[in-house]
Amino acid sequence: MSRIRILVLFLFFSLIAGGCAHETGTSKPGEAINLSPEEALARLDLRSQDRRLLKAIAEIAVITETGRYPLKLAILAWRPDSLRLEAIPVIGLPNFFLAAHAGRLAVYLPGTGEYYTGAAVPENLARFFPLSLSISDLISLLTGGRPALPMEEQPRVEGFHEGASYRLDISSRDRRFRQSLWIDGKTGYLRRCKQTAGNCGDDALNVYFDAYVPVDGVPMPQRIRVKMKGEEERTVVLEYESVTLETMTAAGAELFGLPVPPGAKVRRLE
């Protein structure tokens, strides 16, 4: 196990021991099932146009083959790719800081005095957060949206009814990448996203969205469950304790900076 992964597991265990209205992405009841696949997808993706700042406190549980590791996070997220996470212990100051902005990732672990910096790519994020996703895809999931598919050409979009849901299948022309979306037929809310990659057909990513409530004019899921396969299969369950959407300001943008603290040992991730 790498030294960074050991540090992250140590963080999880230490947390256990310490204990104006918008209508973006909404649909009228029953409307989703009467749309064409392309229209349903376009309406769903309206959510990605909301450029307000997401501020939240969330309880997170990371479930792996070796156990269940809970933690509480303060979250700031701003589309398309600005993110800040702070772990909140039961007692004391935050003991984990992560910031991504303008393509760069910075992580500070006060307990060890180490500061990590590098490109904000999925591989680097996964060293400190238990999901190997791009920052923009993680922000999409946090706001009840779908991750982007790695396609250069226009994808195939097919839609059909499946139980009480309207299912969309989006795939590359060579069928190498596919994303399936389950939209609630009554509300138009995204309930599930499944993503596969490669020729093996394995579900690389499965996301479930539940308990939608209005948040500053936008219906947002309050419980998000992510199952992801990688070196080991893991599930991350996120439940919001509080969440708001606020107009971004110059002062708000500065929150995504994470300068090197005095005396910190700088480690490069490249």
C-alpha positions as CSV (number, residue, x, y, z in Angstrom):
1,M,0.0,0.0,0.0
2,S,1.4,3.4,-1.0
3,R,2.4,5.9,1.7
4,I,-0.4,8.3,0.5
5,R,-3.0,5.6,0.8
6,I,-1.8,4.9,4.3
7,L,-2.2,8.5,5.2
8,V,-5.7,8.6,3.8
9,L,-6.7,5.5,5.7
10,F,-5.2,7.0,8.8
11,L,-7.4,10.1,8.3
12,F,-10.5,8.0,8.0
13,F,-9.7,6.0,11.2
14,S,-8.8,9.2,13.1
15,L,-12.2,10.6,12.2
16,I,-13.9,7.4,13.5
17,A,-12.0,7.7,16.7
18,G,-12.6,11.4,17.1
19,G,-16.0,10.7,16.5
20,C,-33.6,35.3,-7.5
21,A,-35.3,31.8,-8.0
22,H,-34.0,29.4,-10.7
23,E,-35.8,26.6,-12.4
24,T,-32.8,24.9,-13.8
25,G,-33.2,21.2,-14.6
26,T,-36.9,20.9,-13.5
27,S,-39.7,19.1,-15.2
28,K,-43.5,19.1,-14.7
29,P,-44.9,15.9,-13.3
30,G,-45.2,13.2,-16.0
31,E,-43.5,15.4,-18.7
32,A,-40.3,13.4,-18.9
33,I,-42.1,10.3,-20.4
34,N,-43.5,12.4,-23.3
35,L,-40.2,13.8,-24.5
36,S,-37.9,12.4,-27.2
37,P,-34.6,10.9,-26.0
38,E,-32.7,13.9,-27.2
39,E,-35.1,16.3,-25.5
40,A,-35.1,14.4,-22.3
41,L,-31.3,14.4,-22.2
42,A,-31.1,18.2,-23.0
43,R,-33.6,19.0,-20.2
44,L,-31.6,16.9,-17.8
45,D,-28.4,18.6,-18.7
46,L,-29.9,22.1,-18.0
47,R,-28.7,21.5,-14.5
48,S,-25.1,21.9,-15.7
49,Q,-25.7,25.5,-16.7
50,D,-26.3,26.6,-13.0
51,R,-23.1,28.4,-12.1
52,R,-23.9,29.2,-8.5
53,L,-21.7,28.2,-5.6
54,L,-22.7,25.0,-3.8
55,K,-22.0,25.1,0.0
56,A,-22.8,22.0,2.0
57,I,-22.1,20.0,5.1
58,A,-22.4,16.2,4.4
59,E,-22.0,13.0,6.3
60,I,-20.1,10.4,4.2
61,A,-19.6,6.7,4.6
62,V,-16.8,4.9,2.6
63,I,-17.6,1.2,2.4
64,T,-14.9,-1.2,1.2
65,E,-14.1,-4.9,1.6
66,T,-12.3,-4.1,4.8
67,G,-14.9,-2.0,6.6
68,R,-17.0,1.1,6.8
69,Y,-15.3,4.5,7.4
70,P,-17.5,7.5,8.2
71,L,-16.5,11.2,8.1
72,K,-18.1,14.6,7.8
73,L,-17.1,17.1,5.1
74,A,-17.6,20.8,4.4
75,I,-18.0,21.1,0.7
76,L,-17.7,24.0,-1.7
77,A,-18.2,23.3,-5.4
78,W,-18.4,25.7,-8.4
79,R,-18.9,24.5,-12.0
80,P,-17.1,23.5,-14.0
81,D,-14.1,22.3,-12.0
82,S,-13.6,24.2,-8.7
83,L,-13.9,22.2,-5.5
84,R,-12.9,22.4,-1.8
85,L,-13.3,19.7,0.8
86,E,-12.5,20.0,4.5
87,A,-12.8,17.1,6.9
88,I,-14.6,18.1,10.1
89,P,-13.6,16.1,13.2
90,V,-15.9,15.8,16.2
91,I,-13.4,17.9,18.3
92,G,-10.9,20.4,17.0
93,L,-10.0,22.0,13.7
94,P,-10.3,20.4,10.2
95,N,-7.6,17.8,9.7
96,F,-7.8,17.4,5.9
97,F,-8.0,20.1,3.2
98,L,-8.4,19.5,-0.5
99,A,-8.8,22.2,-3.1
100,A,-9.0,22.0,-6.9
101,H,-9.1,25.0,-9.2
102,A,-7.8,25.8,-12.7
103,G,-6.6,22.3,-13.3
104,R,-4.5,22.1,-10.2
105,L,-5.0,20.0,-7.1
106,A,-3.7,20.8,-3.6
107,V,-4.1,18.7,-0.4
108,Y,-2.9,19.6,3.1
109,L,-2.7,17.0,6.0
110,P,-2.1,19.0,9.2
111,G,-1.5,15.8,11.2
112,T,1.6,15.0,9.2
113,G,2.5,18.5,8.0
114,E,2.5,17.4,4.4
115,Y,1.2,19.4,1.4
116,Y,0.6,17.7,-1.9
117,T,0.2,19.4,-5.2
118,G,-0.3,18.3,-8.8
119,A,-2.7,18.1,-11.7
120,A,-6.4,17.8,-10.9
121,V,-6.8,14.4,-12.6
122,P,-8.8,11.4,-11.4
123,E,-5.7,9.4,-10.5
124,N,-4.5,12.2,-8.1
125,L,-8.0,12.8,-6.6
126,A,-8.3,9.1,-5.9
127,R,-5.2,9.2,-3.7
128,F,-7.0,11.3,-1.2
129,F,-10.7,10.9,-1.9
130,P,-12.2,7.4,-2.5
131,L,-13.5,8.1,-6.0
132,S,-11.5,8.1,-9.2
133,L,-13.4,10.9,-11.1
134,S,-12.6,14.1,-12.7
135,I,-13.4,17.2,-10.6
136,S,-16.1,18.3,-13.0
137,D,-17.8,14.8,-12.9
138,L,-17.7,14.8,-9.1
139,I,-19.3,18.2,-9.0
140,S,-22.0,17.0,-11.4
141,L,-22.8,14.1,-9.0
142,L,-22.9,16.4,-6.0
143,T,-25.6,18.4,-7.7
144,G,-27.7,15.5,-9.1
145,G,-26.2,15.5,-12.6
146,R,-24.5,13.0,-14.8
147,P,-20.8,12.6,-15.5
148,A,-19.6,13.4,-19.0
149,L,-18.8,10.6,-21.4
150,P,-15.4,10.6,-23.1
151,M,-16.7,11.0,-26.7
152,E,-15.5,13.1,-29.5
153,E,-18.3,12.4,-31.9
154,Q,-22.1,12.8,-31.5
155,P,-23.2,10.0,-29.2
156,R,-26.2,7.6,-29.9
157,V,-29.2,8.4,-27.6
158,E,-32.0,5.9,-27.2
159,G,-34.9,6.1,-24.8
160,F,-37.6,3.7,-23.6
161,H,-39.9,3.1,-20.7
162,E,-38.7,0.8,-17.9
163,G,-41.2,0.4,-15.1
164,A,-42.0,3.8,-13.7
165,S,-38.8,5.3,-15.2
166,Y,-37.8,6.7,-18.6
167,R,-34.5,5.2,-19.4
168,L,-31.9,6.8,-21.6
169,D,-29.0,4.9,-23.1
170,I,-26.2,7.1,-24.4
171,S,-23.3,5.4,-26.2
172,S,-20.3,6.1,-28.4
173,R,-20.7,5.1,-32.0
174,D,-18.3,2.1,-31.5
175,R,-20.3,1.1,-28.3
176,R,-17.1,1.2,-26.3
177,F,-18.6,3.7,-23.7
178,R,-22.1,3.7,-22.5
179,Q,-24.1,5.5,-19.9
180,S,-27.6,4.6,-18.8
181,L,-29.9,7.1,-17.0
182,W,-33.1,6.4,-15.2
183,I,-35.4,9.4,-15.1
184,D,-38.4,9.4,-12.8
185,G,-41.5,9.4,-15.0
186,K,-43.5,11.5,-12.7
187,T,-41.0,14.1,-11.5
188,G,-38.3,14.2,-14.3
189,Y,-35.6,13.8,-11.6
190,L,-32.5,11.6,-12.3
191,R,-32.7,8.6,-10.1
192,R,-29.8,6.4,-11.3
193,C,-26.8,6.6,-13.6
194,K,-24.8,3.5,-14.7
195,Q,-21.7,3.9,-16.7
196,T,-19.6,1.2,-18.5
197,A,-16.3,1.4,-20.3
198,G,-14.4,-1.0,-22.5
199,N,-15.5,-4.2,-24.1
200,C,-15.9,-6.2,-20.9
201,G,-19.3,-4.6,-20.1
202,D,-18.6,-4.3,-16.4
203,D,-20.4,-1.5,-14.5
204,A,-17.5,0.9,-13.7
205,L,-19.8,3.4,-12.1
206,N,-23.3,3.2,-10.5
207,V,-24.9,6.2,-8.9
208,Y,-28.2,6.4,-7.1
209,F,-29.9,9.8,-6.3
210,D,-32.6,9.9,-3.6
211,A,-34.6,12.2,-1.3
212,Y,-35.0,15.2,-3.6
213,V,-35.9,18.6,-2.0
214,P,-36.0,22.1,-3.4
215,V,-32.7,24.0,-2.8
216,D,-32.9,27.7,-3.8
217,G,-35.2,26.9,-6.7
218,V,-33.5,23.7,-7.8
219,P,-34.6,20.1,-6.8
220,M,-31.5,18.4,-5.4
221,P,-30.9,14.9,-4.1
222,Q,-30.1,14.8,-0.4
223,R,-28.7,11.3,-0.5
224,I,-26.2,10.1,-3.2
225,R,-24.8,6.6,-3.3
226,V,-21.9,5.9,-5.6
227,K,-20.5,2.4,-6.4
228,M,-17.3,2.3,-8.2
229,K,-14.9,-0.4,-9.4
230,G,-11.1,0.0,-9.5
231,E,-8.3,-1.6,-7.6
232,E,-11.0,-2.6,-5.1
233,E,-14.8,-2.1,-5.2
234,R,-16.0,0.6,-3.0
235,T,-19.3,2.4,-2.2
236,V,-19.5,6.0,-1.1
237,V,-22.7,7.2,0.5
238,L,-23.2,11.0,0.9
239,E,-26.1,12.6,2.9
240,Y,-26.4,16.3,3.1
241,E,-27.0,17.9,6.5
242,S,-27.3,21.3,4.9
243,V,-26.9,22.6,1.3
244,T,-27.3,26.0,-0.4
245,L,-26.7,27.5,-3.8
246,E,-25.4,31.0,-3.8
247,T,-24.3,33.6,-6.3
248,M,-20.6,33.4,-6.8
249,T,-18.6,36.5,-5.8
250,A,-14.9,37.4,-6.1
251,A,-14.4,36.6,-2.5
252,G,-16.1,33.2,-3.0
253,A,-13.7,32.3,-5.8
254,E,-10.7,32.9,-3.5
255,L,-11.9,30.1,-1.3
256,F,-10.6,27.6,-3.8
257,G,-7.0,28.6,-3.2
258,L,-5.0,26.5,-0.8
259,P,-1.6,28.1,-0.3
260,V,1.3,26.1,1.2
261,P,1.2,26.6,5.0
262,P,4.4,27.8,6.8
263,G,6.7,24.8,7.5
264,A,4.7,22.3,5.4
265,K,6.6,19.6,3.6
266,V,5.7,19.9,-0.1
267,R,5.2,16.7,-2.1
268,R,4.7,16.8,-5.9
269,L,2.1,14.4,-7.4
270,E,3.5,14.4,-11.0
